[in-house]
Amino acid sequence: MKHACEPLHVQYSYDDRSIVVVNSYYRGFQNLKLTAKAYNLDMTEKFSKDVDLSVDADSSTKVFTLPQISGLSTTYFVNLTLESSGQVQSRNFYWLSTSAETLDWGREEEDTSGQYDISTWTPTKDFADYTALNTLPRITLEATAQSIKQGDQGSTTVTVHNPSSTLAFAVRLKVDRPGNNRVSREGKEDSEILPVLWDDNYFALLPGESRQVTATYAADPKSKANPVVEVEGWNVNHTVARMQ
């Protein structure tokens, strides 16, 4: 799941299965298009719905409620996109389970006097079942990267493509300082550039989907070598992006 802090975003509500558009701007938006799709673990599409809508300023708009869908795998996915004039304004991806997670309200934490409950936590009674995620086939993504530097500020834009028929789950990108591949007695040096600001990361890529994301960071103004971009994920084989 990504982009929950965007001023205009689409989200799924776990409590009542509703699809909601949240607008934190002090102006409304017209001619928006919301698309919701549900997929089985093997990426078979089980549900699809498009809705055209407008939203008021500083509002939360419940668009519709996701119906009960028959024939779902134990773990399934819901993909939401919100578009304006053909441009994606927000996207959110959810992994869900047909086995509902329930809370044990009778075991809420109590204070030492036993007079009242402290609502800081409630134990889980039954957990949702996401074990099927371990059966996702392993895949290799195609990735290219392009870096630019202005003084001590650098940015790297990565284009990632999923050429397979399998979901690429929790794709993680990492930008590294160019190194000499030395290995010390403590092991391989971690050369990841930190701090770094990605405009997206740990995302899902549907079959055939491409995504372009950018990282910004402090760069060494004396170095002329491009950073190295690593690509990995839950079921994604480790690879290095081809520099352009």
C-alpha positions in Angstrom: 0.0 0.0 0.0 1.2 3.4 -0.9 0.5 7.1 -0.9 -1.9 7.2 2.0 -0.5 10.7 2.9 -1.2 12.2 -0.6 -3.5 15.2 -0.3 -5.8 13.5 -2.8 -5.9 9.8 -2.6 -8.0 6.7 -2.9 -8.1 4.0 -0.1 -9.8 0.8 1.0 -11.5 0.8 4.4 -10.9 -2.4 6.4 -13.8 -1.9 8.7 -16.7 -1.8 6.2 -15.0 -2.7 2.8 -15.8 0.7 1.4 -13.7 2.5 -1.3 -13.1 6.1 -0.3 -11.6 9.2 -1.9 -10.0 11.6 0.6 -9.4 15.1 -0.5 -7.3 17.3 1.8 -7.1 20.2 -0.6 -9.2 23.3 0.1 -10.7 23.0 -3.3 -12.9 20.4 -5.0 -12.1 18.2 -8.0 -14.3 17.4 -10.9 -14.2 14.6 -13.5 -12.3 12.1 -11.5 -12.3 8.4 -12.4 -11.9 5.7 -9.8 -11.0 2.1 -10.9 -11.1 -0.8 -8.5 -10.0 -4.3 -9.5 -9.7 -7.5 -7.4 -7.4 -10.4 -8.4 -6.8 -13.9 -7.2 -3.3 -15.0 -6.2 -2.7 -16.2 -9.8 -3.8 -12.7 -11.0 -7.1 -13.9 -12.4 -9.4 -10.8 -12.4 -12.4 -11.4 -10.2 -13.9 -8.0 -10.0 -13.7 -4.7 -11.8 -15.6 -1.4 -11.5 -15.1 2.1 -12.8 -16.8 5.2 -11.3 -16.8 8.8 -12.5 -17.1 11.2 -9.6 -16.4 14.7 -8.2 -15.3 15.4 -4.7 -15.8 18.5 -2.5 -13.0 20.5 -0.8 -11.6 19.0 2.4 -13.8 15.9 2.2 -13.9 12.2 2.5 -16.2 10.6 -0.1 -17.4 7.0 0.2 -17.7 5.9 -3.4 -19.0 2.4 -3.1 -18.6 -0.8 -1.0 -16.6 -3.7 -2.3 -19.1 -6.6 -2.7 -18.6 -10.1 -1.5 -16.8 -11.8 -4.3 -17.1 -15.5 -4.9 -14.3 -17.8 -5.9 -11.5 -15.8 -4.3 -8.2 -17.4 -3.3 -7.3 -17.4 0.4 -5.1 -14.4 -0.2 -6.3 -11.9 -2.9 -5.5 -8.4 -4.0 -7.4 -5.2 -4.5 -5.8 -2.5 -6.8 -7.2 1.0 -6.7 -6.4 3.9 -9.0 -7.7 7.5 -9.1 -7.3 9.4 -12.4 -7.8 13.0 -13.5 -7.7 13.8 -17.3 -6.0 10.4 -17.9 -3.3 11.0 -15.4 -3.0 8.8 -12.3 -3.4 11.0 -9.2 -3.3 8.2 -6.6 -2.9 4.4 -6.5 -3.2 2.0 -3.6 -2.6 -1.8 -3.6 -3.9 -4.1 -0.9 -3.3 -7.8 0.0 -6.4 -9.2 1.7 -7.5 -12.5 3.2 -10.8 -14.4 3.0 -10.0 -15.4 6.7 -11.0 -12.3 8.6 -8.8 -11.0 11.4 -10.6 -10.6 14.7 -9.7 -8.9 17.9 -10.2 -10.2 21.4 -12.0 -7.3 23.0 -12.4 -9.2 26.3 -8.6 -9.0 26.9 -8.0 -5.3 26.6 -5.2 -4.0 28.7 -6.3 -2.9 32.2 -4.8 -0.4 34.6 -3.2 -1.6 37.8 -6.3 -0.6 39.9 -8.5 -2.7 37.6 -11.0 0.2 37.5 -11.0 0.9 33.7 -9.5 -0.3 30.5 -6.6 1.4 28.8 -7.4 1.5 25.1 -3.7 1.4 23.9 -3.9 -2.1 22.5 -6.2 -5.1 22.0 -4.9 -8.6 21.4 -5.6 -10.4 18.1 -7.8 -13.5 18.5 -7.7 -14.8 14.9 -5.1 -13.8 12.3 -5.8 -13.3 8.6 -4.1 -15.9 6.4 -1.5 -14.5 4.1 0.6 -17.7 3.9 -0.2 -18.1 0.2 2.1 -15.1 -0.5 5.0 -17.6 0.0 3.8 -19.5 -3.1 4.2 -16.6 -5.5 6.5 -17.7 -8.3 9.9 -16.0 -8.4 10.4 -13.5 -11.3 13.0 -11.2 -12.7 12.1 -7.6 -13.5 13.5 -5.4 -16.2 15.0 -2.1 -14.9 16.8 0.9 -16.3 18.1 3.9 -14.4 19.3 7.4 -15.2 21.0 9.7 -12.7 21.7 13.4 -12.7 23.7 15.6 -10.4 23.5 19.3 -9.6 26.2 20.3 -7.2 25.7 18.2 -4.0 22.2 17.2 -4.9 21.6 14.0 -6.9 18.6 12.1 -8.3 18.1 8.8 -9.9 15.0 7.8 -12.0 14.3 4.1 -12.3 12.0 2.5 -14.8 10.8 -1.0 -13.8 8.9 -3.4 -16.0 7.2 -6.7 -15.1 7.4 -8.9 -18.2 5.9 -11.9 -16.5 2.3 -13.1 -15.9 2.9 -13.1 -12.1 2.5 -10.3 -9.6 5.8 -8.7 -8.5 5.1 -8.2 -4.8 6.8 -5.6 -2.5 9.3 -4.4 -5.1 12.2 -2.7 -3.3 14.6 -0.3 -5.0 17.9 0.7 -3.5 20.4 3.3 -4.7 24.1 2.6 -3.8 27.3 4.5 -3.9 29.6 3.3 -6.7 32.1 1.0 -4.9 35.2 -1.1 -5.5 33.4 -4.3 -4.4 35.8 -4.8 -1.5 34.8 -7.3 1.2 36.1 -6.7 4.7 36.4 -9.2 7.5 33.0 -8.0 8.7 31.5 -8.9 5.3 30.3 -7.0 2.3 30.0 -3.3 2.9 26.5 -1.8 2.7 26.9 1.1 0.3 23.3 2.2 0.2 22.9 6.0 0.0 21.1 7.3 3.0 19.1 9.3 3.7 17.2 9.0 0.5 13.7 10.1 -0.6 11.9 7.8 -3.0 8.6 9.0 -4.5 7.5 5.3 -4.3 9.0 2.1 -3.0 8.0 -1.4 -1.7 5.3 -1.3 -4.4 3.5 -4.0 -6.5 3.8 -4.4 -10.2 1.0 -6.2 -12.0 1.8 -8.4 -15.0 2.9 -6.3 -17.9 3.0 -3.1 -15.8 5.7 -0.5 -15.7 6.5 2.1 -13.1 8.9 5.0 -13.0 10.1 6.3 -9.7 12.7 8.8 -8.6 15.1 8.9 -5.7 16.7 12.2 -4.4 19.7 12.3 -2.1 22.8 14.2 -1.2 25.6 13.4 -3.8 29.3 13.6 -3.7 30.1 16.6 -5.9 33.7 15.2 -6.6 32.5 11.8 -7.8 31.8 11.3 -11.5 30.6 7.7 -11.3 26.9 6.9 -11.4 25.3 5.3 -8.4 24.2 1.6 -8.7 20.5 0.7 -8.4 19.5 -2.7 -7.0 16.1 -4.2 -7.5 14.6 -6.9 -5.3 11.3 -7.9 -3.8 9.2 -10.5 -2.0 9.3 -12.8 -5.0 11.6 -10.8 -7.2 15.1 -12.0 -8.0 17.9 -9.6 -7.1 19.1 -7.6 -10.1 20.9 -4.4 -11.0 19.3 -1.8 -13.1 21.0 -1.0 -16.5 22.3 2.6 -16.4 21.4 4.8 -19.3 
